[in-house]
């Protein structure tokens, strides 16, 4: 850990309190000049650091920059197996980067977290809008003993964790659009993409990477035209250290859900958050689309629908889209 990394950890653990350059140098085991260089580097990374003659330095309370030190202080005890890799920006997507790390043997629990992606990924090859400084983008590496057909449980566990974290941090009431979107006030605020590598030996998963992209704040100038009326943000305005708090809440919640992917409690939580139950929807696939009524999900998280002729059907393909039926 270099001086800059050590300094941000000290600042985060003493947020809002002044510390002299001499005190910081003693804590970090370096010179005061090294402290000054580290402060300058942190400011260039976007940290608001106050400096007052006779008092020293402090991390301003309104700072909302992602860091491993800040996230770690909010994590629950059951999250100690996670290994955080926090970056300001990822070229490409956090999922792509983590899959590369997984192929090189990165351990389960490695989590790449960033505040910007140049090539965010969504389902079916779509891009995921990932502007700087307003979102939260993370990918978690898993190496579960799980069959490919049960991999949807990873996605549903992530959706429940995100929904609960958003409610906890915002005071709102989120909902889950089957199977992998989380919405707030009717607008999508989170997308989840799970990608896996299969083992040729046993047909199960070699590893899985679950990617979570959250719109914490609306970007400056608003969302692009193609997302207006579709995408929303969790918070109407910037809040103190909130992206770190939200990241920790999501990670802590996911760790709890991941402990037992087959639990009835997880299924009950998912069902309680499911959007459009009892309402008319349209199921859209590559072969066409049809109207139906959304009934819920079965024990394997397949969508249950009622067709217009009164018959019922289960839909489990991840390559479909559902839309609310217009009146």
Phi and psi in degrees as a GROMACS rama.xvg file:
@    title "Ramachandran Plot"
@    xaxis  label "Phi"
@    yaxis  label "Psi"
@TYPE xy
-81.9462  177.956  UNK-2
-61.1096  -41.3891  UNK-3
-61.8242  -44.0162  UNK-4
-65.7733  -39.7529  UNK-5
-65.5651  -39.0935  UNK-6
-66.1961  -43.5243  UNK-7
-65.5187  -32.0647  UNK-8
-65.7078  -42.8811  UNK-9
-63.7749  -44.6119  UNK-10
-60.901  -45.1931  UNK-11
-64.1877  -37.0637  UNK-12
-77.9671  -9.20419  UNK-13
-131.784  38.393  UNK-14
-55.4182  128.734  UNK-15
90.011  -9.48815  UNK-16
-103.032  137.419  UNK-17
-77.9793  143.553  UNK-18
-138.287  135.494  UNK-19
-71.5085  160.042  UNK-20
-60.5422  -35.8771  UNK-21
-66.342  -42.9655  UNK-22
-63.7231  -43.2823  UNK-23
-63.3124  -41.4944  UNK-24
-61.59  -40.2609  UNK-25
-66.3201  -41.9777  UNK-26
-64.6124  -37.2297  UNK-27
-91.8179  -10.9941  UNK-28
68.1609  42.1448  UNK-29
-142.436  -177.592  UNK-30
-84.4086  163.086  UNK-31
-65.5975  -31.5005  UNK-32
-63.6619  -37.906  UNK-33
-66.9403  -35.6933  UNK-34
-63.2353  -46.1089  UNK-35
-60.5381  -42.8428  UNK-36
-62.846  -39.331  UNK-37
-67.9841  -38.8763  UNK-38
-61.8424  -44.8632  UNK-39
-60.1982  -41.8158  UNK-40
-66.176  -40.1613  UNK-41
-66.1683  -39.1925  UNK-42
-61.728  -38.8497  UNK-43
-67.7413  -21.3421  UNK-44
-84.776  -3.28587  UNK-45
107.516  -0.995154  UNK-46
-74.8472  135.456  UNK-47
-90.1568  107.463  UNK-48
-119.366  118.888  UNK-49
-82.5523  143.309  UNK-50
-131.21  121.838  UNK-51
-128.902  128.18  UNK-52
-58.1136  130.596  UNK-53
88.1104  -13.3643  UNK-54
-115.343  -38.6674  UNK-55
107.986  -142.237  UNK-56
-116.389  153.096  UNK-57
-152.923  151.653  UNK-58
-79.5374  121.326  UNK-59
-61.2303  140.402  UNK-60
-62.814  -28.2568  UNK-61
-81.6775  -1.8249  UNK-62
-58.5427  135.032  UNK-63
-136.366  57.1822  UNK-64
-106.143  133.172  UNK-65
-67.6978  135.109  UNK-66
-154.428  151.762  UNK-67
-61.8741  -41.179  UNK-68
-62.0891  -40.2922  UNK-69
-70.6186  -41.9887  UNK-70
-65.5303  -42.9248  UNK-71
-60.5141  -33.7356  UNK-72
-71.7616  -14.8621  UNK-73
-102.507  -8.2426  UNK-74
-68.4577  147.259  UNK-75
-76.3053  164.587  UNK-76
-60.5552  -32.0606  UNK-77
-76.4939  6.56893  UNK-78
-105.466  12.2071  UNK-79
-66.6085  -16.9946  UNK-80
-78.9575  -9.65446  UNK-81
-75.8056  145.607  UNK-82
-123.927  104.844  UNK-83
-83.934  132.045  UNK-84
-123.811  94.5832  UNK-85
-100.249  128.081  UNK-86
-130.654  149.581  UNK-87
-67.4351  -38.8278  UNK-88
-148.941  142.987  UNK-89
-119.317  126.968  UNK-90
-75.0923  124.11  UNK-91
87.2338  -132.042  UNK-92
-129.523  156.865  UNK-93
-64.683  -33.1739  UNK-94
-63.1456  -45.5644  UNK-95
-62.1833  -44.7042  UNK-96
-61.2259  -44.3675  UNK-97
-71.0238  -32.145  UNK-98
-64.6424  -36.075  UNK-99
-65.0884  -41.4024  UNK-100
-67.0475  -37.6824  UNK-101
-62.7831  -41.4769  UNK-102
-64.3687  -22.8745  UNK-103
-92.7253  4.61088  UNK-104
98.4527  16.1571  UNK-105
-57.5354  141.953  UNK-106
-76.3224  158.681  UNK-107
-57.6946  140.954  UNK-108
97.2349  -7.261  UNK-109
-64.7692  128.284  UNK-110
-129.715  119.098  UNK-111
-94.593  126.149  UNK-112
-129.786  133.068  UNK-113
-146.594  167.887  UNK-114
-105.948  2.11676  UNK-115
-161.936  141.211  UNK-116
-126.938  139.664  UNK-117
-86.6155  -15.0596  UNK-118
-146.755  57.1623  UNK-119
-57.7332  143.587  UNK-120
-112.772  137.661  UNK-121
-116.947  -172.202  UNK-122
-68.1385  152.519  UNK-123
55.7771  36.314  UNK-124
78.7009  4.2759  UNK-125
-73.6913  159.599  UNK-126
-88.3243  158.449  UNK-127
-121.399  118.342  UNK-128
-60.1795  118.17  UNK-129
-135.419  63.5845  UNK-130
-70.1975  165.609  UNK-131
-74.4463  139.607  UNK-132
75.045  3.02028  UNK-133
-122.07  -16.1718  UNK-134
-113.163  178.815  UNK-135
-136.317  117.195  UNK-136
-125.06  122.053  UNK-137
-140.903  151.066  UNK-138
-135.217  136.43  UNK-139
-119.99  130.16  UNK-140
-90.0301  129.118  UNK-141
-125.831  146.352  UNK-142
-129.755  66.9494  UNK-143
-83.888  155.761  UNK-144
-87.31  89.2568  UNK-145
-147.637  138.591  UNK-146
-75.648  158.326  UNK-147
-60.3363  -37.3764  UNK-148
-68.3995  -20.3528  UNK-149
-97.0574  4.72872  UNK-150
-64.694  -21.0828  UNK-151
-59.8624  -24.7843  UNK-152
-64.7914  -27.6804  UNK-153
-66.2417  -43.6219  UNK-154
-63.7771  -44.2045  UNK-155
-68.2716  -34.0892  UNK-156
-64.0195  -41.4493  UNK-157
-64.3226  -40.7987  UNK-158
-62.4772  -43.2314  UNK-159
-64.0415  -43.4765  UNK-160
-61.854  -43.8335  UNK-161
-65.3856  -45.7453  UNK-162
-59.6528  -44.9905  UNK-163
-66.7939  -38.641  UNK-164
-65.5797  -41.6746  UNK-165
-62.7343  -43.4636  UNK-166
-62.4368  -43.6843  UNK-167
-63.6256  -42.4306  UNK-168
-85.126  -29.6032  UNK-169
-103.487  -20.3675  UNK-170
78.6363  6.14423  UNK-171
-88.5936  -170.694  UNK-172
-131.534  97.8791  UNK-173
-83.0674  168.834  UNK-174
-143.451  160.936  UNK-175
-111.097  124.11  UNK-176
-91.3621  117.219  UNK-177
-51.3888  131.676  UNK-178
-110.726  -13.3548  UNK-179
-137.327  17.1649  UNK-180
-113.32  143.557  UNK-181
-114.782  132.132  UNK-182
-120.864  154.915  UNK-183
-140.004  127.849  UNK-184
55.8067  35.4133  UNK-185
80.6331  0.756287  UNK-186
-115.778  144.599  UNK-187
-72.5807  123.453  UNK-188
-116.112  -7.84446  UNK-189
-151.485  137.548  UNK-190
-120.513  145.972  UNK-191
-126.639  132.177  UNK-192
-131.494  116.018  UNK-193
-104.196  124.557  UNK-194
-120.334  142.474  UNK-195
-135.405  156.517  UNK-196
-115.788  127.316  UNK-197
-90.1295  145.412  UNK-198
-87.129  124.686  UNK-199
-72.0046  -19.077  UNK-200
-74.9768  -45.3203  UNK-201
-120.546  -1.00941  UNK-202
76.6296  0.411803  UNK-203
-91.8303  -166.7  UNK-204
-85.1586  131.918  UNK-205
-76.317  -46.3279  UNK-206
-159.398  163.788  UNK-207
-134.833  145.137  UNK-208
-120.311  118.549  UNK-209
-102.911  118.534  UNK-210
-102.078  135.934  UNK-211
-129.827  120.565  UNK-212
-117.687  122.401  UNK-213
-122.328  132.038  UNK-214
-84.8001  95.401  UNK-215
-70.4866  -47.2597  UNK-216
-128.85  157.482  UNK-217
-73.0621  135.124  UNK-218
-67.3104  156.034  UNK-219
-59.1521  129.012  UNK-220
88.3543  -3.1095  UNK-221
85.4583  176.58  UNK-222
-75.1595  153.407  UNK-223
-61.7471  157.789  UNK-224
-51.2805  -38.6261  UNK-225
-70.2776  -12.678  UNK-226
-108.253  -6.01123  UNK-227
-66.2351  133.323  UNK-228
83.1846  -3.60214  UNK-229
-117.673  -49.6504  UNK-230
-94.8472  147.444  UNK-231
-139.946  -178.894  UNK-232
-122.532  152.73  UNK-233
-70.1142  -41.6052  UNK-234
-117.441  137.921  UNK-235
-73.4198  -22.1132  UNK-236
-149.814  161.571  UNK-237
-66.2474  138.671  UNK-238
-124.328  152.4  UNK-239
-55.9492  120.037  UNK-240
54.4786  26.4929  UNK-241
-75.1727  -32.7023  UNK-242
-66.979  -35.4514  UNK-243
-67.072  -41.6653  UNK-244
-62.882  -43.5908  UNK-245
-65.8541  -42.9093  UNK-246
-58.6204  -45.0439  UNK-247
-65.0981  -39.6709  UNK-248
-65.2524  -41.1144  UNK-249
-64.5248  -48.6179  UNK-250
-63.1544  -44.0436  UNK-251
-63.072  -43.158  UNK-252
-65.676  -39.5485  UNK-253
-65.7733  -39.3558  UNK-254
-58.6014  -41.0981  UNK-255
-66.3424  -42.9954  UNK-256
-67.5384  -36.9926  UNK-257
-69.6125  -22.4742  UNK-258
-59.6314  -33.2062  UNK-259
-146.81  86.5728  UNK-260
-67.3547  -16.5763  UNK-261
-104.356  13.7368  UNK-262
-73.6869  147.766  UNK-263
-67.4637  -31.0875  UNK-264
-63.0573  -42.2216  UNK-265
-63.7839  -43.7268  UNK-266
-61.9344  -42.3694  UNK-267
-62.8399  -42.0997  UNK-268
-63.7957  -41.4181  UNK-269
-63.0899  -46.1167  UNK-270
-61.503  -37.3304  UNK-271
-67.6076  -21.5222  UNK-272
-101.276  -4.59768  UNK-273
-67.3394  128.341  UNK-274
-75.6009  152.285  UNK-275
67.011  20.8681  UNK-276
-63.9374  130.117  UNK-277
82.3952  1.15565  UNK-278
-106.072  162.692  UNK-279
-77.9423  134.241  UNK-280
-134.552  171.035  UNK-281
-120.575  129.883  UNK-282
-95.4323  123.953  UNK-283
-118.924  126.76  UNK-284
-136.099  179.523  UNK-285
-64.4671  -22.2833  UNK-286
-94.1741  -0.573572  UNK-287
139.74  -163.352  UNK-288
-147.972  159.279  UNK-289
-152.583  151.302  UNK-290
-85.43  152.425  UNK-291
-166.893  178.603  UNK-292
-111.624  130.719  UNK-293
-79.6768  120.275  UNK-294
-96.6409  -34.9552  UNK-295
153.615  -154.007  UNK-296
-128.597  150.574  UNK-297
-85.1093  -172.479  UNK-298
-67.2397  -14.8859  UNK-299
-104.091  11.2144  UNK-300
70.765  16.2592  UNK-301
-74.5614  143.362  UNK-302
-74.1023  133.178  UNK-303
-105.27  126.314  UNK-304
-133.006  157.623  UNK-305
-113.38  123.714  UNK-306
-78.3627  169.738  UNK-307
-65.2633  -24.4613  UNK-308
-84.0516  3.82199  UNK-309
93.8677  -11.8128  UNK-310
-76.9193  156.111  UNK-311
-111.567  152.665  UNK-312
-146.215  148.798  UNK-313
-107.391  134.89  UNK-314
-118.63  120.716  UNK-315
-124.228  -7.72566  UNK-316
-67.8123  136.704  UNK-317
-80.4085  -4.01704  UNK-318
-99.7473  31.3923  UNK-319
-121.841  167.343  UNK-320
-129.419  144.398  UNK-321
-117.694  144.231  UNK-322
-131.532  146.155  UNK-323
-67.8726  137.056  UNK-324
-72.823  129.475  UNK-325
-74.7385  140.75  UNK-326
